[in-house]
Amino acid sequence: MPLNIPRTIEWVENKVRLINQLKLPYALEYIETGDWRRVAEAIRTMEIRGAPAIGVAAAFALALATIHSSARTLSETLKELEECAEALKRTRPTAVNLFWAVSRVLDEARKAAEIEDLRKRVVETALMIQRIDEEANRMIGNYGEKLIENGDTVMTICNAGSLATSYYGTATAPLYVAQEKGTKFRVIALETRPYLQGARLTAWELKQAGIEVKVVTDNAIGIVMQKERVDLVITGADRITSKGYVANKVGTYPLALVAKEHGVPFYVAAPTSTFDLSIEKGEEIPIELRPSEEVTLMFGKRITPEGVDAIYYAFDVTPPKLITGIITEKGVLYPPFDKSIKRVLL
Amino acid sequence: MPLNIPRTIEWVENKVRLINQLKLPYALEYIETGDWRRVAEAIRTMEIRGAPAIGVAAAFALALATIHSSARTLSETLKELEECAEALKRTRPTAVNLFWAVSRVLDEARKAAEIEDLRKRVVETALMIQRIDEEANRMIGNYGEKLIENGDTVMTICNAGSLATSYYGTATAPLYVAQEKGTKFRVIALETRPYLQGARLTAWELKQAGIEVKVVTDNAIGIVMQKERVDLVITGADRITSKGYVANKVGTYPLALVAKEHGVPFYVAAPTSTFDLSIEKGEEIPIELRPSEEVTLMFGKRITPEGVDAIYYAFDVTPPKLITGIITEKGVLYPPFDKSIKRVLL
C-alpha cells in the first residue's frame, strides 16, 4: 500500500513547489514559485531544510533561473546562471549538498552549444539530482527494512526524514519500507532541542504515513531504555569519516552510548555521498557553534535569565565503536568500518 | 564575602514568605501569607517546588494553622491541625519530605499539654525542620567544596539548588561554599526539559550569587565533554537505595554515562534523609510517569502534531558503577557504596 508521504519539493510545470517546513506541524502549506530568488529565500529562512533537500532546491532554483531568463545569448545566459549560483551558495554556508548540486548543474550548463540546449541540460540535471537522492533513499530503505521486525520499537533523533530529502528520508526510509510491507512497529522520536525537528517534523511525517510514533525529551534516552523495550536505533548522518566517525545532530553520541550500554543495536543511515574520505578522526570534523539565542529563546520567549547565555554546538561525533552498522544505498556496512567503507567507496 | 542567595522560604512575624518560583527567572516575586491554605496552594501549583523546600513549606503551613486557629480547646486545635495535615498531604503525592515533615510536626503537637504549648511546639518544630535542612546543606557544601579547584568547569542538571531547599541547595552547596572561599570556576547547567529548571532556576540562582554559568540543551552532554573541558559533575538525588542506585531528574543517568566515558568524576550531593535503606536495586524505585502534555505543550504552544503524544518519565536511575562519590552532610561516601552507606546510616 503506498504511504501518505508528502513530497518535500517538486518540479511542476516549470515551477518549484515545496513544503513550508516552518509551518509544520501546525499546517501543511506549500510555496509555489517560478522565481529562483524565492527558492533561495526559502533555503535561507529554513522554509526548506535538510542537506539533501537543500541540494535539490538549489538545483531547481538554477533551473528556474535559466527558464525564465531574458538573456539573448548563450554567454549572457551562462553569466546569469553563474551569478545566480553565487547567490545560492550564500544562503546556507554549511550544507555540503548545496555546493555539490550547484557545481554539478553549472558543469553541465557549460557543455551547452546554445541557449535551448543549456536550459534542457540544467533542468534535466536538476531532476536527475532529485531522482538520484530519492533512489539512494529507497535503496537505504530496502536494506534497512530487514532490520525491523514485528513488534519492534525503533528510536530516532532529529529529522533525517523525507522532509530532509527529496523523498523517503535516510533514517526514515527503512521505516517507510517496513510500513509498506505491513510490519507492525512503533517509533520513539527524540524531540531534539533546540529546533525540535523530532517533535515537529519526524512525528508529523511518520504520523502522515500511518506509523505509530511517540515523542520523548532528549534527556529521556536513559530511562526509556531502562523502562521500555527498545529494539533498534536508526539515525541520520551529516558527515562520516574514512574510519567511521559520524557527525550528526547533537544528542546522537549520548544516544549511541546509552544504546551500547543496553545492548541495543545502533545504526546510521546515510547515502555514500555523506562519506568524507579526506579525513579519518572525529576531531577533524568541524563542529558548527551556533548563536546562543537559538537555545535561549523559545517561541520568542527567553528561557534563561538576562545575562546567561547558552553554548550551542549543533552536532556531535559518534565513534565507530558505538555503531552497529551504516545503512547505505550500496548495502549495510559493518565493522571494521575503515575496511568496509573503503570496499564500497573506492 | 556573603553571597546573594535569596531565601526560598522564611518565617517572618507569624507569616510565611516564599519566592514564587513560577515567576522566575523573569521576576523575583514573593508570596507572603498568614493563611495555611495559601501555602498549600503554593505547593500544589508549584509556586514552591523541590522536595526539601516543600517539606519546610508544609511544616510552616501547620504552624500558621495553629497560630491563626480559633479553636477553644486543645483537642479541637489538634483536630484542626490533623485536618490541615491531611489537606497538605494531598497537594503533591510524591515528595517524601512533605510526609516526613507533616508527621514530625504532628508527633510533636500530640505531646502538648495545652493550646499555647501546642502552638509553641509546632512553630519550633517547623523552624527546626528548616534549620536541619539548611545545616545539612551547609555541611554538604563544606565537604563538596574540596572537590572544586581554580579554573574548573562543573556540570549540573535540573535545580538541586537553594530554591529546592531551605538554603544553599544540595548540588549547589559545594558551588556556593567554593564561591565564598574565592575559588574561580564556572558552571554548565543542563536546561532540563520539560520544565527547564536548569535554564530557569539554577542559572538564575547561580547568577544571583555571582557564579559564572552557561546553559546547554540536554542533548549537548556528549559534545560538551568532547569540546569543552569538564572537570566535575554534581547532581542532586530524589532517592538513593542501600546499594547506591540513585533516582534523580530524568537525564542524570545519560549524563553519568557520558561522564564515565570521558573520565569526568560524577558526584551526587544529598542529605542522608534521601537514602532509602528498605530497597537495594534501581528497579525497585518507583518512577513517576507524568502527563504527556507536560512535554508536548511549551508556553501553551503545542510542539507535536495533534494526535502524537509524549512518554514522560520524570526521573531515571543511575547505577552505582557510574558514581564517583555521594556527598552527604556526614562526609563524602565512596564505593563500595553498599558498605559506605551502611557505615554512615546505621
HADDOCK unambig.tbl for C-alpha pairs under 7 A between the chains (distance, minus, plus):
assign (segid A and resid 25 and name CA) (segid B and resid 304 and name CA) 6.73 0.50 0.50
assign (segid A and resid 25 and name CA) (segid B and resid 305 and name CA) 5.17 0.50 0.50
assign (segid A and resid 26 and name CA) (segid B and resid 305 and name CA) 6.83 0.50 0.50
assign (segid A and resid 193 and name CA) (segid B and resid 217 and name CA) 6.46 0.50 0.50
assign (segid A and resid 194 and name CA) (segid B and resid 217 and name CA) 6.99 0.50 0.50
assign (segid A and resid 199 and name CA) (segid B and resid 303 and name CA) 6.14 0.50 0.50
assign (segid A and resid 199 and name CA) (segid B and resid 304 and name CA) 4.97 0.50 0.50
assign (segid A and resid 200 and name CA) (segid B and resid 303 and name CA) 5.95 0.50 0.50
assign (segid A and resid 200 and name CA) (segid B and resid 304 and name CA) 5.21 0.50 0.50
assign (segid A and resid 200 and name CA) (segid B and resid 305 and name CA) 6.61 0.50 0.50
assign (segid A and resid 203 and name CA) (segid B and resid 304 and name CA) 6.83 0.50 0.50
assign (segid A and resid 203 and name CA) (segid B and resid 305 and name CA) 6.85 0.50 0.50
assign (segid A and resid 203 and name CA) (segid B and resid 308 and name CA) 6.95 0.50 0.50
assign (segid A and resid 204 and name CA) (segid B and resid 305 and name CA) 5.70 0.50 0.50
assign (segid A and resid 213 and name CA) (segid B and resid 308 and name CA) 6.64 0.50 0.50
assign (segid A and resid 214 and name CA) (segid B and resid 308 and name CA) 6.14 0.50 0.50
assign (segid A and resid 214 and name CA) (segid B and resid 309 and name CA) 5.53 0.50 0.50
assign (segid A and resid 214 and name CA) (segid B and resid 310 and name CA) 5.30 0.50 0.50
assign (segid A and resid 214 and name CA) (segid B and resid 311 and name CA) 6.64 0.50 0.50
assign (segid A and resid 215 and name CA) (segid B and resid 309 and name CA) 6.27 0.50 0.50
assign (segid A and resid 215 and name CA) (segid B and resid 310 and name CA) 4.41 0.50 0.50
assign (segid A and resid 215 and name CA) (segid B and resid 311 and name CA) 6.36 0.50 0.50
assign (segid A and resid 216 and name CA) (segid B and resid 310 and name CA) 5.43 0.50 0.50
assign (segid A and resid 216 and name CA) (segid B and resid 311 and name CA) 5.56 0.50 0.50
assign (segid A and resid 216 and name CA) (segid B and resid 312 and name CA) 6.52 0.50 0.50
assign (segid A and resid 217 and name CA) (segid B and resid 193 and name CA) 6.47 0.50 0.50
assign (segid A and resid 217 and name CA) (segid B and resid 194 and name CA) 6.97 0.50 0.50
assign (segid A and resid 218 and name CA) (segid B and resid 218 and name CA) 6.19 0.50 0.50
assign (segid A and resid 218 and name CA) (segid B and resid 219 and name CA) 5.60 0.50 0.50
assign (segid A and resid 219 and name CA) (segid B and resid 218 and name CA) 5.61 0.50 0.50
assign (segid A and resid 219 and name CA) (segid B and resid 219 and name CA) 6.51 0.50 0.50
assign (segid A and resid 219 and name CA) (segid B and resid 250 and name CA) 6.08 0.50 0.50
assign (segid A and resid 219 and name CA) (segid B and resid 251 and name CA) 4.21 0.50 0.50
assign (segid A and resid 220 and name CA) (segid B and resid 250 and name CA) 6.00 0.50 0.50
assign (segid A and resid 220 and name CA) (segid B and resid 251 and name CA) 5.93 0.50 0.50
assign (segid A and resid 222 and name CA) (segid B and resid 251 and name CA) 6.85 0.50 0.50
assign (segid A and resid 222 and name CA) (segid B and resid 253 and name CA) 5.98 0.50 0.50
assign (segid A and resid 222 and name CA) (segid B and resid 254 and name CA) 5.53 0.50 0.50
assign (segid A and resid 222 and name CA) (segid B and resid 316 and name CA) 6.86 0.50 0.50
assign (segid A and resid 223 and name CA) (segid B and resid 316 and name CA) 5.03 0.50 0.50
assign (segid A and resid 250 and name CA) (segid B and resid 219 and name CA) 6.07 0.50 0.50
assign (segid A and resid 250 and name CA) (segid B and resid 220 and name CA) 6.00 0.50 0.50
assign (segid A and resid 251 and name CA) (segid B and resid 219 and name CA) 4.20 0.50 0.50
assign (segid A and resid 251 and name CA) (segid B and resid 220 and name CA) 5.93 0.50 0.50
assign (segid A and resid 251 and name CA) (segid B and resid 222 and name CA) 6.86 0.50 0.50
assign (segid A and resid 253 and name CA) (segid B and resid 222 and name CA) 5.97 0.50 0.50
assign (segid A and resid 254 and name CA) (segid B and resid 222 and name CA) 5.56 0.50 0.50
assign (segid A and resid 254 and name CA) (segid B and resid 254 and name CA) 6.73 0.50 0.50
assign (segid A and resid 254 and name CA) (segid B and resid 258 and name CA) 6.63 0.50 0.50
assign (segid A and resid 258 and name CA) (segid B and resid 254 and name CA) 6.60 0.50 0.50
assign (segid A and resid 303 and name CA) (segid B and resid 199 and name CA) 6.13 0.50 0.50
assign (segid A and resid 303 and name CA) (segid B and resid 200 and name CA) 5.96 0.50 0.50
assign (segid A and resid 304 and name CA) (segid B and resid 25 and name CA) 6.74 0.50 0.50
assign (segid A and resid 304 and name CA) (segid B and resid 199 and name CA) 4.96 0.50 0.50
assign (segid A and resid 304 and name CA) (segid B and resid 200 and name CA) 5.21 0.50 0.50
assign (segid A and resid 304 and name CA) (segid B and resid 203 and name CA) 6.82 0.50 0.50
assign (segid A and resid 305 and name CA) (segid B and resid 25 and name CA) 5.18 0.50 0.50
assign (segid A and resid 305 and name CA) (segid B and resid 26 and name CA) 6.84 0.50 0.50
assign (segid A and resid 305 and name CA) (segid B and resid 200 and name CA) 6.60 0.50 0.50
assign (segid A and resid 305 and name CA) (segid B and resid 203 and name CA) 6.84 0.50 0.50
assign (segid A and resid 305 and name CA) (segid B and resid 204 and name CA) 5.70 0.50 0.50
assign (segid A and resid 308 and name CA) (segid B and resid 203 and name CA) 6.95 0.50 0.50
assign (segid A and resid 308 and name CA) (segid B and resid 213 and name CA) 6.64 0.50 0.50
assign (segid A and resid 308 and name CA) (segid B and resid 214 and name CA) 6.13 0.50 0.50
assign (segid A and resid 309 and name CA) (segid B and resid 214 and name CA) 5.54 0.50 0.50
assign (segid A and resid 309 and name CA) (segid B and resid 215 and name CA) 6.28 0.50 0.50
assign (segid A and resid 310 and name CA) (segid B and resid 214 and name CA) 5.31 0.50 0.50
assign (segid A and resid 310 and name CA) (segid B and resid 215 and name CA) 4.42 0.50 0.50
assign (segid A and resid 310 and name CA) (segid B and resid 216 and name CA) 5.42 0.50 0.50
assign (segid A and resid 311 and name CA) (segid B and resid 214 and name CA) 6.65 0.50 0.50
assign (segid A and resid 311 and name CA) (segid B and resid 215 and name CA) 6.38 0.50 0.50
assign (segid A and resid 311 and name CA) (segid B and resid 216 and name CA) 5.56 0.50 0.50
assign (segid A and resid 312 and name CA) (segid B and resid 216 and name CA) 6.52 0.50 0.50
assign (segid A and resid 316 and name CA) (segid B and resid 222 and name CA) 6.86 0.50 0.50
assign (segid A and resid 316 and name CA) (segid B and resid 223 and name CA) 5.01 0.50 0.50
